[in-house]
Amino acid sequence: MNNNLAVNTIIAGCVFNETIINLKNQVFTNRPGGDVLYTAAGFNLWKKGVGLVAKISKNYSIEWTKEISDFQINTSGVNKTSLDFNQQRFYAIKNNNKFSTSNPQKHFFEIGSSMPKFLLGYKPHHAGIDKRNSPLPFSLIPDNIPDSFLQAHNMILCPIDYYTHSLMPSYFRSQTNGNVILCASNGYMHPSFWNEIPSLIRGSSAFLTSESQIRNLFLGKMDDIWDMIDFLALCSVEIIGVFGNDRCVYIYEAPTKKKYFIPHYPSKIIDMIGTFAAFCGGFGAGFTTYFDPLRAGLMGVVAASINVEGSTPLHTFKSLPGLANARLEALENLVTII
Protein backbone atom coordinates (compact mmCIF):
# COMPACT_ATOMS: atom_id res chain seq x y z
CA MET A 1 0.00 0.00 0.00
CA ASN A 2 1.06 3.62 -0.57
CA ASN A 3 0.91 4.72 3.05
CA ASN A 4 4.32 6.38 2.87
CA LEU A 5 3.12 8.85 0.26
CA ALA A 6 3.50 12.50 1.19
CA VAL A 7 0.17 14.11 1.97
CA ASN A 8 -0.66 17.66 0.87
CA THR A 9 -4.41 17.45 1.52
CA ILE A 10 -6.34 15.58 4.21
CA ILE A 11 -9.82 14.41 3.26
CA ALA A 12 -11.85 13.37 6.30
CA GLY A 13 -15.32 11.85 6.44
CA CYS A 14 -17.39 8.66 6.32
CA VAL A 15 -16.90 5.35 4.53
CA PHE A 16 -19.87 3.14 3.64
CA ASN A 17 -20.27 -0.25 1.99
CA GLU A 18 -22.63 0.54 -0.87
CA THR A 19 -24.89 -1.67 -2.93
CA ILE A 20 -26.28 0.20 -5.93
CA ILE A 21 -28.74 -0.56 -8.72
CA ASN A 22 -28.16 2.23 -11.21
CA LEU A 23 -30.27 3.54 -14.08
CA LYS A 24 -28.79 0.94 -16.44
CA ASN A 25 -29.92 -1.75 -13.97
CA GLN A 26 -26.28 -2.53 -13.32
CA VAL A 27 -25.69 -3.91 -9.83
CA PHE A 28 -22.69 -2.97 -7.69
CA THR A 29 -22.59 -5.11 -4.58
CA ASN A 30 -20.95 -4.16 -1.30
CA ARG A 31 -18.51 -1.69 -2.85
CA PRO A 32 -16.50 0.92 -0.91
CA GLY A 33 -18.25 4.28 -0.97
CA GLY A 34 -19.25 7.13 1.28
CA ASP A 35 -18.49 10.84 0.98
CA VAL A 36 -14.80 10.55 1.87
CA LEU A 37 -14.17 8.30 -1.15
CA TYR A 38 -16.34 10.26 -3.58
CA THR A 39 -14.54 13.44 -2.48
CA ALA A 40 -11.14 11.78 -2.90
CA ALA A 41 -12.12 10.57 -6.38
CA GLY A 42 -13.17 14.08 -7.44
CA PHE A 43 -9.91 15.49 -6.06
CA ASN A 44 -7.79 12.76 -7.65
CA LEU A 45 -8.99 13.71 -11.13
CA TRP A 46 -6.81 16.80 -10.88
CA LYS A 47 -4.23 16.36 -8.15
CA LYS A 48 -2.41 13.71 -6.10
CA GLY A 49 -1.30 13.72 -2.48
CA VAL A 50 -4.49 12.81 -0.58
CA GLY A 51 -4.51 11.32 2.90
CA LEU A 52 -7.82 9.82 4.04
CA VAL A 53 -9.16 9.97 7.60
CA ALA A 54 -12.19 7.81 8.48
CA LYS A 55 -13.44 5.26 10.99
CA ILE A 56 -14.44 1.71 10.12
CA SER A 57 -16.82 -0.41 12.19
CA LYS A 58 -15.14 -3.34 13.93
CA ASN A 59 -17.20 -5.81 11.87
CA TYR A 60 -16.32 -4.41 8.45
CA SER A 61 -13.27 -5.14 6.32
CA ILE A 62 -10.65 -2.57 5.36
CA GLU A 63 -9.25 -4.72 2.55
CA TRP A 64 -10.59 -2.19 0.04
CA THR A 65 -7.89 0.26 1.15
CA LYS A 66 -5.38 -1.77 -0.88
CA GLU A 67 -7.33 -1.04 -4.08
CA ILE A 68 -7.77 2.64 -3.25
CA SER A 69 -4.07 3.08 -2.45
CA ASP A 70 -3.30 2.05 -6.05
CA PHE A 71 -4.56 5.53 -7.04
CA GLN A 72 -1.82 7.19 -4.96
CA ILE A 73 -4.05 7.64 -1.93
CA ASN A 74 -2.56 7.39 1.56
CA THR A 75 -5.06 5.37 3.64
CA SER A 76 -3.12 5.19 6.91
CA GLY A 77 -5.76 7.43 8.52
CA VAL A 78 -8.51 4.86 7.84
CA ASN A 79 -8.77 2.68 10.93
CA LYS A 80 -11.09 0.20 12.58
CA THR A 81 -12.68 1.18 15.87
CA SER A 82 -13.90 -0.95 18.76
CA LEU A 83 -17.45 0.16 17.96
CA ASP A 84 -19.97 -1.74 15.88
CA PHE A 85 -22.06 0.52 13.63
CA ASN A 86 -23.95 0.08 10.41
CA GLN A 87 -21.87 0.98 7.37
CA GLN A 88 -24.19 -0.75 4.90
CA ARG A 89 -26.07 1.45 2.42
CA PHE A 90 -28.44 0.47 -0.40
CA TYR A 91 -29.50 2.70 -3.30
CA ALA A 92 -31.82 2.00 -6.22
CA ILE A 93 -31.59 4.84 -8.72
CA LYS A 94 -35.05 5.63 -10.11
CA ASN A 95 -34.47 8.65 -12.34
CA ASN A 96 -32.10 11.61 -12.73
CA ASN A 97 -33.03 13.09 -9.36
CA LYS A 98 -34.50 10.33 -7.21
CA PHE A 99 -33.32 7.16 -5.57
CA SER A 100 -34.76 4.68 -3.10
CA THR A 101 -32.96 3.36 -0.03
CA SER A 102 -35.63 0.95 1.20
CA ASN A 103 -36.95 -2.52 0.35
CA PRO A 104 -33.97 -3.84 -1.66
CA GLN A 105 -35.74 -7.16 -2.30
CA LYS A 106 -38.41 -5.33 -4.32
CA HIS A 107 -35.82 -3.56 -6.49
CA PHE A 108 -33.81 -6.71 -7.16
CA PHE A 109 -37.04 -8.50 -8.11
CA GLU A 110 -37.90 -5.72 -10.58
CA ILE A 111 -34.63 -6.26 -12.48
CA GLY A 112 -34.88 -10.07 -12.29
CA SER A 113 -31.88 -10.50 -10.04
CA SER A 114 -31.34 -12.29 -6.75
CA MET A 115 -30.83 -10.10 -3.73
CA PRO A 116 -27.51 -10.60 -1.88
CA LYS A 117 -28.03 -12.45 1.38
CA PHE A 118 -26.31 -9.78 3.44
CA LEU A 119 -29.22 -7.43 2.62
CA LEU A 120 -31.78 -9.68 4.28
CA GLY A 121 -33.49 -7.62 6.96
CA TYR A 122 -31.84 -4.44 5.68
CA LYS A 123 -33.19 -1.26 7.24
CA PRO A 124 -32.39 2.07 5.57
CA HIS A 125 -30.38 4.58 7.50
CA HIS A 126 -32.47 7.60 8.50
CA ALA A 127 -30.23 10.52 9.39
CA GLY A 128 -31.94 13.00 11.65
CA ILE A 129 -30.86 16.33 13.08
CA ASP A 130 -27.39 16.22 14.62
CA LYS A 131 -26.75 16.53 18.33
CA ARG A 132 -24.48 19.38 19.23
CA ASN A 133 -22.29 17.76 21.88
CA SER A 134 -22.64 14.02 21.28
CA PRO A 135 -20.51 12.11 18.77
CA LEU A 136 -21.83 9.47 16.43
CA PRO A 137 -19.92 6.18 16.12
CA PHE A 138 -18.23 7.45 12.94
CA SER A 139 -17.56 10.98 14.22
CA LEU A 140 -13.95 12.12 14.01
CA ILE A 141 -11.77 13.88 16.55
CA PRO A 142 -8.28 15.40 16.17
CA ASP A 143 -6.61 12.24 17.53
CA ASN A 144 -7.83 10.39 14.42
CA ILE A 145 -5.43 12.39 12.24
CA PRO A 146 -2.05 10.62 11.90
CA ASP A 147 0.84 12.83 12.98
CA SER A 148 2.44 12.39 9.57
CA PHE A 149 -0.60 14.02 7.94
CA LEU A 150 0.00 17.30 9.78
CA GLN A 151 2.59 18.20 7.17
CA ALA A 152 -0.39 18.89 4.89
CA HIS A 153 -1.50 22.47 4.34
CA ASN A 154 -5.08 21.66 3.36
CA MET A 155 -8.03 19.80 4.82
CA ILE A 156 -11.34 18.97 3.16
CA LEU A 157 -13.97 18.03 5.73
CA CYS A 158 -16.62 15.97 3.96
CA PRO A 159 -20.28 15.93 5.03
CA ILE A 160 -20.29 13.93 8.28
CA ASP A 161 -21.79 15.57 11.42
CA TYR A 162 -21.82 18.72 13.52
CA TYR A 163 -19.63 17.25 16.25
CA THR A 164 -16.80 16.52 13.80
CA HIS A 165 -17.12 19.85 12.01
CA SER A 166 -17.08 21.76 15.29
CA LEU A 167 -13.78 20.18 16.43
CA MET A 168 -11.56 19.51 13.44
CA PRO A 169 -11.12 22.90 11.69
CA SER A 170 -9.74 24.81 14.66
CA TYR A 171 -7.37 21.98 15.57
CA PHE A 172 -6.04 21.66 12.01
CA ARG A 173 -5.52 25.41 11.66
CA SER A 174 -3.74 25.59 15.03
CA GLN A 175 -1.33 22.82 13.98
CA THR A 176 -0.68 23.86 10.38
CA ASN A 177 -2.06 27.34 9.76
CA GLY A 178 -3.53 25.68 6.69
CA ASN A 179 -6.73 25.91 4.65
CA VAL A 180 -9.97 24.22 5.66
CA ILE A 181 -12.70 23.53 3.12
CA LEU A 182 -15.90 22.69 4.98
CA CYS A 183 -18.52 20.66 3.09
CA ALA A 184 -21.93 21.02 4.73
CA SER A 185 -23.78 18.13 6.38
CA ASN A 186 -27.53 17.57 6.20
CA GLY A 187 -27.71 17.01 9.95
CA TYR A 188 -27.00 20.64 10.84
CA MET A 189 -28.16 22.54 7.76
CA HIS A 190 -31.44 22.99 9.56
CA PRO A 191 -33.24 26.04 11.03
CA SER A 192 -32.60 24.76 14.56
CA PHE A 193 -28.86 25.33 13.97
CA TRP A 194 -29.33 28.91 12.80
CA ASN A 195 -27.38 30.37 15.73
CA GLU A 196 -24.54 27.85 15.51
CA ILE A 197 -23.72 28.17 11.82
CA PRO A 198 -21.78 31.50 11.94
CA SER A 199 -19.25 30.23 14.48
CA LEU A 200 -19.07 26.82 12.78
CA ILE A 201 -18.05 28.15 9.37
CA ARG A 202 -16.04 31.20 10.53
CA GLY A 203 -12.44 31.07 9.36
CA SER A 204 -13.02 28.49 6.64
CA SER A 205 -11.21 29.09 3.37
CA ALA A 206 -14.37 27.82 1.66
CA PHE A 207 -17.79 26.67 2.79
CA LEU A 208 -19.50 24.40 0.27
CA THR A 209 -23.17 23.45 0.51
CA SER A 210 -25.84 21.98 -1.71
CA GLU A 211 -28.86 24.00 -2.80
CA SER A 212 -31.24 21.79 -0.84
CA GLN A 213 -29.11 22.20 2.30
CA ILE A 214 -28.90 25.99 2.14
CA ARG A 215 -32.61 26.30 1.39
CA ASN A 216 -33.39 24.12 4.39
CA LEU A 217 -31.20 26.27 6.65
CA PHE A 218 -32.87 29.50 5.47
CA LEU A 219 -36.39 28.05 5.43
CA GLY A 220 -38.87 30.84 6.15
CA LYS A 221 -36.16 33.51 6.09
CA MET A 222 -34.92 33.93 2.50
CA ASP A 223 -35.68 32.46 -0.92
CA ASP A 224 -33.00 33.92 -3.19
CA ILE A 225 -29.78 31.91 -3.28
CA TRP A 226 -27.56 34.95 -3.71
CA ASP A 227 -29.17 36.59 -0.67
CA MET A 228 -28.43 33.45 1.34
CA ILE A 229 -24.85 33.42 0.11
CA ASP A 230 -24.40 37.10 0.99
CA PHE A 231 -25.59 36.37 4.51
CA LEU A 232 -23.21 33.44 5.00
CA ALA A 233 -20.32 35.51 3.63
CA LEU A 234 -20.72 37.84 6.63
CA CYS A 235 -19.43 34.97 8.81
CA SER A 236 -15.78 35.58 7.82
CA VAL A 237 -15.63 32.90 5.13
CA GLU A 238 -13.43 33.59 2.10
CA ILE A 239 -15.51 31.64 -0.42
CA ILE A 240 -19.07 30.33 -0.49
CA GLY A 241 -20.01 27.68 -3.04
CA VAL A 242 -23.51 26.29 -3.61
CA PHE A 243 -23.96 23.13 -5.67
CA GLY A 244 -27.35 23.51 -7.37
CA ASN A 245 -30.06 20.90 -7.65
CA ASP A 246 -29.41 20.77 -11.40
CA ARG A 247 -25.61 20.52 -10.85
CA CYS A 248 -24.95 24.18 -11.63
CA VAL A 249 -22.78 26.09 -9.15
CA TYR A 250 -22.93 29.51 -7.49
CA ILE A 251 -19.59 30.93 -6.28
CA TYR A 252 -19.03 34.02 -4.14
CA GLU A 253 -15.55 35.35 -3.40
CA ALA A 254 -15.78 37.52 -0.30
CA PRO A 255 -12.47 39.49 -0.56
CA THR A 256 -13.32 40.77 -4.06
CA LYS A 257 -17.13 40.45 -3.79
CA LYS A 258 -17.16 38.68 -7.16
CA LYS A 259 -20.02 36.32 -8.00
CA TYR A 260 -19.98 33.57 -10.60
CA PHE A 261 -22.59 31.22 -11.99
CA ILE A 262 -21.29 28.02 -13.59
CA PRO A 263 -23.76 25.87 -15.57
CA HIS A 264 -23.68 22.10 -15.30
CA TYR A 265 -21.86 19.98 -17.85
CA PRO A 266 -24.43 17.97 -19.88
CA SER A 267 -23.62 14.44 -18.74
CA LYS A 268 -25.77 11.35 -19.15
CA ILE A 269 -26.82 10.55 -15.59
CA ILE A 270 -26.44 6.93 -14.53
CA ASP A 271 -26.07 7.35 -10.78
CA MET A 272 -26.12 10.57 -8.73
CA ILE A 273 -24.87 9.08 -5.44
CA GLY A 274 -21.87 11.05 -4.15
CA THR A 275 -22.18 13.88 -6.67
CA PHE A 276 -22.00 16.74 -4.15
CA ALA A 277 -18.98 15.08 -2.55
CA ALA A 278 -17.28 14.67 -5.94
CA PHE A 279 -17.90 18.38 -6.58
CA CYS A 280 -16.29 19.18 -3.22
CA GLY A 281 -13.25 17.09 -4.14
CA GLY A 282 -12.82 18.74 -7.53
CA PHE A 283 -13.28 22.18 -5.97
CA GLY A 284 -10.73 21.33 -3.30
CA ALA A 285 -8.14 20.26 -5.87
CA GLY A 286 -8.67 23.50 -7.78
CA PHE A 287 -8.55 25.77 -4.78
CA THR A 288 -5.48 24.18 -3.21
CA THR A 289 -3.64 24.35 -6.54
CA TYR A 290 -4.64 27.74 -7.94
CA PHE A 291 -6.36 29.56 -5.04
CA ASP A 292 -8.82 30.77 -7.67
CA PRO A 293 -12.47 30.17 -6.66
CA LEU A 294 -13.75 30.30 -10.24
CA ARG A 295 -11.28 27.71 -11.50
CA ALA A 296 -11.98 25.61 -8.40
CA GLY A 297 -15.71 25.80 -9.10
CA LEU A 298 -15.20 24.75 -12.71
CA MET A 299 -13.07 21.79 -11.63
CA GLY A 300 -15.75 20.81 -9.14
CA VAL A 301 -18.48 20.91 -11.79
CA VAL A 302 -16.38 18.71 -14.07
CA ALA A 303 -15.76 16.20 -11.27
CA ALA A 304 -19.50 16.04 -10.61
CA SER A 305 -20.20 15.53 -14.32
CA ILE A 306 -17.92 12.49 -14.41
CA ASN A 307 -19.27 11.08 -11.14
CA VAL A 308 -22.86 10.86 -12.42
CA GLU A 309 -21.84 8.83 -15.47
CA GLY A 310 -21.13 5.67 -13.47
CA SER A 311 -21.41 4.04 -10.07
CA THR A 312 -19.15 3.96 -7.00
CA PRO A 313 -16.07 6.13 -6.46
CA LEU A 314 -13.96 3.69 -8.48
CA HIS A 315 -15.76 4.86 -11.62
CA THR A 316 -14.34 8.37 -11.13
CA PHE A 317 -10.94 7.13 -9.94
CA LYS A 318 -10.63 5.21 -13.22
CA SER A 319 -11.70 8.10 -15.47
CA LEU A 320 -9.69 8.41 -18.67
CA PRO A 321 -6.85 10.95 -18.63
CA GLY A 322 -7.70 14.09 -20.53
CA LEU A 323 -11.48 13.82 -20.13
CA ALA A 324 -11.58 16.25 -17.21
CA ASN A 325 -9.40 18.85 -18.97
CA ALA A 326 -11.50 18.67 -22.13
CA ARG A 327 -14.66 19.34 -20.15
CA LEU A 328 -12.99 22.17 -18.26
CA GLU A 329 -12.15 23.91 -21.53
CA ALA A 330 -15.73 23.50 -22.73
CA LEU A 331 -17.15 25.09 -19.57
CA GLU A 332 -14.76 28.01 -19.19
CA ASN A 333 -16.55 30.20 -21.74
CA LEU A 334 -20.01 29.51 -20.27
CA VAL A 335 -19.42 31.19 -16.91
CA THR A 336 -21.67 34.13 -16.03
CA ILE A 337 -20.26 36.92 -13.87
CA ILE A 338 -23.06 38.33 -11.73
C-alpha angles and dihedrals in degrees: 000000000000097000093132092063115123112252122219096166130035116210112194129184146086133329121206135182102235131200111191136184104193132198091274088056088246112152123220110188126205095336125165111264142134130125096288091061096042089050092048091050092052090048093046092059088073110018143021131216103081124158116194125216118191142129124242124204114249091244097053128084125244093197089112089071088076090061093045093049088061086074091061094265120146106222099177089112092061107093141164118246131208088246126096113219135155113266095164117114130178126197130180109189110219104176141333094298108021138067136171125228099182139077099019091181090065093051094047089049091052091058093042095247133128116250116239111254093234088068093061107122091010114170119195118243112250110198112203133183113312123249113238101222105020123085124222118227090262096042115125131226130189092264088066091069112091112236090237090061092062089081085075119101096203138055128188111197108202123210105288118124144313094256092058094043092050093055110033106057097056092045093049093047092048091053100041110011083228137144123279121200109195117203111199123245125218091228095070103025086095133112090250088067094051093116095045099051099077094056092040096057098032112121096018116139086219136003113203123192138164122247092246091051096050092045090052092051092050095041109150093006109070138001104187114087094213090053089052091049092049090053094050091047088064087069093078096262117146097211134018119196126185120194105211127225088248092048094259117131135224116203127189122186108201101197092056097024089228119155126201134186116202118191121221121263109248101247127164103249116227101154128000097192110127095010097130089048091050088051089052090051094049091046090049093052090050096046096046091049104040105012085220113129094202094053089044090052092050091050089049092052090050092050090051091049091056094044094059093054094072145009134272126010090277089071090063094039088057096047114139116262112256096026094098094048092049091053092046090056091049093053100043094081094047097065117119119212109213 
